[in-house]
Amino acid sequence: MTIHHLLLFLHLAGVVTWVGGMLFAYACLRPAASTLAPPQRLVLWASVLSRFFRLVWVSVALIGLSGGTMLVRVGFERAPTAWHVMLVTGTIMIVMFMYIWFRPLPQLRRAVAREDWAAAAVAMNGIRQRVGFNLAIGIVTIGIATLGLGV
């Protein structure tokens, strides 16, 4: 095993956790949770997202450190164009995640705590839209990483 293999493993572990978690939430948990009454659904989402987003912080650290290390080791000028594109798309995803973490997630938690279901629904809708955006970018980024897409 080389350092590159270890870095690639850590990078992929972070990506699988983050993008896979978003896909699970969007494609499986969301439809299943829609059968619950709004108060139950919003309590569930506040709990699930609080736990999942803590894992996303770990994923962001793994992806950032491993990707940055691989990029520095190869050298920016010698790195494939796809790596530079992934740096951009990954940065966009991280900024979007940080926005969710610091803005609508606390709003959701506060609204659920005071049982303000209308405000909780608004916050949850904002999270849902942004997670959908990040999921789409994440899938495109995986395509760029694995297929190169001519870049």
Secondary structure, DSSP 8 states (H G I E B T S, - for coil): --HHHHHHHHHHHHHHHHHHHHHHIIIIIHHHHTTS-HHHHHHHHHHHHHHHHHHHHHHHHHHHHHHHHHHHHH-TTTS-HHHHHHHHHHHHHHHHHHHHHHTHHHHHHHHHHTT-HHHHHHHHHHHHHHHHHHHHHHHHHHHHHHHGGG-
